[in-house]
């Protein structure tokens, strides 16, 4: 098993093509990828980012609406 690759907020946002502010907000309200705290530093394991992104695959916009209501 390979060593984890950790990304800071800016790097994780760039990897997901989101704004850093979006990830910050998702850490507060929930719904974002898993993150780790090392003291005051917030880091994301690249594998967790990939897993989170893969779970957000839909065939149509109605699929997304149905999962959001649950």
Protein Blocks (a to p, Z undefined) as FASTA:
>chain_A
ZZdddddfklmmmmnopafklmmmmmmngoiacdddehjbccddfklmmmmmmmmccfbf
klmmmmmmZZ
